[in-house]
Amino acid sequence: MSLGRYDRKGPAKKGANEHLLRLGERVRMLRERLDIDQATLAERCAKTQPWVSRLENGRLDLHLTSLFDLAKALRCSMVELLAW
């Protein structure tokens, strides 16, 4: 079952949307700043660890509600989450 247009196996950068890659890098940086692992972030936003992994690798296109959930879980504003 596909979870989005960019939910693929293989290298994330091959054919991935640049904006999704940037968002994934930003999420990883904010998560590491909080010193939490992917499983903890997943729990905080009611997702799974593989979901967070796909997100951080630019393989997951998000809904707006997921962005709000992520910002809350990462204890940052939407502006900070999307700033790159």
TORDREN-42551 format. One record per residue (C-alpha): residue number from 1; residue in one letter; x, z, y. Coordinates in nm, 4 decimals. Last residue first. Example, Ala and Ser with C-alpha at 12.3 -4.5 7.8 and 13.67 -1.06 7.14 Angstrom:
<num:2 residu:s X:1.3670 Z:0.7140 Y:-0.1060>
<num:1 residu:a X:1.2300 Z:0.7800 Y:-0.4500>
//
This chain:
<num:84 residu:w X:1.4775 Z:0.5556 Y:2.6671>
<num:83 residu:a X:1.1915 Z:0.7827 Y:2.7681>
<num:82 residu:l X:0.8976 Z:0.7648 Y:2.5253>
<num:81 residu:l X:0.9230 Z:1.1188 Y:2.3902>
<num:80 residu:e X:1.0095 Z:1.2627 Y:2.7323>
<num:79 residu:v X:0.7072 Z:1.0961 Y:2.8924>
<num:78 residu:m X:0.4853 Z:1.2063 Y:2.6033>
<num:77 residu:s X:0.5958 Z:1.5603 Y:2.6778>
<num:76 residu:c X:0.8156 Z:1.7642 Y:2.4471>
<num:75 residu:r X:0.7769 Z:2.0347 Y:2.1853>
<num:74 residu:l X:0.8788 Z:1.8034 Y:1.8999>
<num:73 residu:a X:0.5569 Z:1.8825 Y:1.7122>
<num:72 residu:k X:0.3514 Z:1.8343 Y:2.0312>
<num:71 residu:a X:0.5219 Z:1.5048 Y:2.1096>
<num:70 residu:l X:0.4741 Z:1.3916 Y:1.7499>
<num:69 residu:d X:0.1021 Z:1.4717 Y:1.7492>
<num:68 residu:f X:0.0582 Z:1.2811 Y:2.0767>
<num:67 residu:l X:0.2450 Z:0.9824 Y:1.9311>
<num:66 residu:s X:0.0318 Z:1.0018 Y:1.6158>
<num:65 residu:t X:-0.2835 Z:0.9840 Y:1.8303>
<num:64 residu:l X:-0.1515 Z:0.6666 Y:1.9936>
<num:63 residu:h X:-0.1204 Z:0.4929 Y:1.6592>
<num:62 residu:l X:0.2270 Z:0.4231 Y:1.5322>
<num:61 residu:d X:0.4137 Z:0.1212 Y:1.3936>
<num:60 residu:l X:0.6453 Z:0.2358 Y:1.1168>
<num:59 residu:r X:0.9695 Z:0.0786 Y:0.9967>
<num:58 residu:g X:1.1884 Z:0.1715 Y:1.2916>
<num:57 residu:n X:1.4211 Z:0.3932 Y:1.0878>
<num:56 residu:e X:1.3034 Z:0.7176 Y:1.2485>
<num:55 residu:l X:0.9412 Z:0.6248 Y:1.1761>
<num:54 residu:r X:1.0091 Z:0.5341 Y:0.8126>
<num:53 residu:s X:1.1881 Z:0.8684 Y:0.7663>
<num:52 residu:v X:0.9059 Z:1.0588 Y:0.9364>
<num:51 residu:w X:0.6516 Z:0.8960 Y:0.7024>
<num:50 residu:p X:0.8782 Z:0.9734 Y:0.4027>
<num:49 residu:q X:0.8740 Z:1.3416 Y:0.5086>
<num:48 residu:t X:0.4945 Z:1.3489 Y:0.5105>
<num:47 residu:k X:0.2535 Z:1.3930 Y:0.8016>
<num:46 residu:a X:0.0592 Z:1.6864 Y:0.9457>
<num:45 residu:c X:0.2545 Z:1.6935 Y:1.2753>
<num:44 residu:r X:0.4402 Z:2.0208 Y:1.2174>
<num:43 residu:e X:0.4765 Z:1.9548 Y:0.8448>
<num:42 residu:a X:0.6439 Z:1.6207 Y:0.9075>
<num:41 residu:l X:0.8825 Z:1.7795 Y:1.1567>
<num:40 residu:t X:0.9768 Z:2.0407 Y:0.8977>
<num:39 residu:a X:1.0284 Z:1.7753 Y:0.6295>
<num:38 residu:q X:1.2433 Z:1.5643 Y:0.8623>
<num:37 residu:d X:1.4831 Z:1.8499 Y:0.9294>
<num:36 residu:i X:1.4853 Z:2.0836 Y:1.2270>
<num:35 residu:d X:1.7667 Z:2.1661 Y:1.4702>
<num:34 residu:l X:1.5417 Z:2.1318 Y:1.7771>
<num:33 residu:r X:1.7947 Z:1.8872 Y:1.9256>
<num:32 residu:e X:1.7996 Z:1.7161 Y:1.5860>
<num:31 residu:r X:1.4285 Z:1.6460 Y:1.6136>
<num:30 residu:l X:1.4657 Z:1.5155 Y:1.9715>
<num:29 residu:m X:1.7493 Z:1.2816 Y:1.8675>
<num:28 residu:r X:1.5620 Z:1.1612 Y:1.5568>
<num:27 residu:v X:1.2454 Z:1.0961 Y:1.7614>
<num:26 residu:r X:1.4485 Z:0.8993 Y:2.0181>
<num:25 residu:e X:1.6172 Z:0.6889 Y:1.7507>
<num:24 residu:g X:1.2788 Z:0.6132 Y:1.5968>
<num:23 residu:l X:1.1350 Z:0.5189 Y:1.9363>
<num:22 residu:r X:1.4274 Z:0.2863 Y:1.9968>
<num:21 residu:l X:1.3823 Z:0.1207 Y:1.6563>
<num:20 residu:l X:1.0097 Z:0.0805 Y:1.7167>
<num:19 residu:h X:1.0796 Z:-0.0800 Y:2.0536>
<num:18 residu:e X:1.3287 Z:-0.3212 Y:1.8985>
<num:17 residu:n X:1.0694 Z:-0.4474 Y:1.6498>
<num:16 residu:a X:1.2214 Z:-0.4800 Y:1.3057>
<num:15 residu:g X:1.3296 Z:-0.8168 Y:1.1692>
<num:14 residu:k X:1.6419 Z:-0.6809 Y:0.9984>
<num:13 residu:k X:1.7121 Z:-0.3590 Y:1.1851>
<num:12 residu:a X:1.5370 Z:-0.1434 Y:0.9286>
<num:11 residu:p X:1.7583 Z:-0.2530 Y:0.6422>
<num:10 residu:g X:1.5667 Z:-0.2695 Y:0.3160>
<num:9 residu:k X:1.2167 Z:-0.1647 Y:0.2160>
<num:8 residu:r X:0.9323 Z:-0.2428 Y:0.4467>
<num:7 residu:d X:0.6752 Z:-0.0578 Y:0.6576>
<num:6 residu:y X:0.7162 Z:-0.2663 Y:0.9718>
<num:5 residu:r X:0.3659 Z:-0.4139 Y:0.9808>
<num:4 residu:g X:0.2064 Z:-0.0871 Y:0.8908>
<num:3 residu:l X:0.1332 Z:0.1571 Y:0.6140>
<num:2 residu:s X:0.1406 Z:-0.1006 Y:0.3375>
<num:1 residu:m X:0.0000 Z:0.0000 Y:0.0000>
//
